Amino acid sequence: MAFNPKDAVDAARDIATNAVEKASDIVENAGDILRGDISGGVSGIVHNSIDIATHAAGRAKEVLTGAKYEVDEE
């Protein structure tokens, strides 16, 4: 399958949207840390950061290989 610039732009938009949504969760986790829940806050930040990276890598793979990428949503 050939590289499609429109798919790349759509993927970039999707990655950015996902990152912004997860960033708001990270801010909430930082608030948890400030309120004293260090363990829960750090755990949430790590989890959301990994979700951002996993989603971005999957979408990039989809654009480059043409294979459909699916994420198991919790």
N, C-alpha and C positions, 0 to 999 in steps of 0.2 A: 504494500500500500504506500502511496506517495504521501509526503508531508503536506498537510493542509494548513495554511496559515490561519484560516478562520477557526479551525479546531484549536490551534495553539492559543489564539486570543481568547476563545471561550474558556479554555482550560485555565489560563492565567487569571481570568475574571473569577472563575469558580474557586481557584486556590486563594485568591485575595479575600473573597467573601468568607470562606471557611476560616481563614486566619484571623479576620476581624471578629468573627463570632467567638472563636476560641480565646482571643485576646481579652474579650469582655469577661470570660470565665476566669482567666488568669488574674485579672484585676480583682475579682471577687475573692479569689484564693489569697491574694496579697492582703486583702482586708481581713481574712480569717487569721493570717499570721499576725497582723497588728492587734487583733483581739485576743491573741494568746494561743490559738490553735496552730502551733508551728507544724506539727506532724501532718495534719490534714491539709493545711495550706500548701506546704511544699509538695506533698503527694499530688494534689490537684494541679499545681503548676507543671510538674513533671508529666503527668498524664496528658494534659492539654497540649503541652509542647510536642510530645510524641505523636499525638493525633494530628497536629498541624504538619509535621514532617512526613508522616505516613500518607496523609491525604495528598500532599504535594508530590511526593514520589510516585504515587499511584497514577495521578493525573498526567504527570510527565511521561510515564511509561505508556499510558494509553495513547497519548498524542504521537509519541515516537514509534510505537509498534502497531498502532491501529487496533490493539486488543482492548476490549471493554473492561474497565476497572470497576469493581464493585467493593464497597466498604460495608462491613457488617455494622449496622448502627445498633447501639445499645438502647 
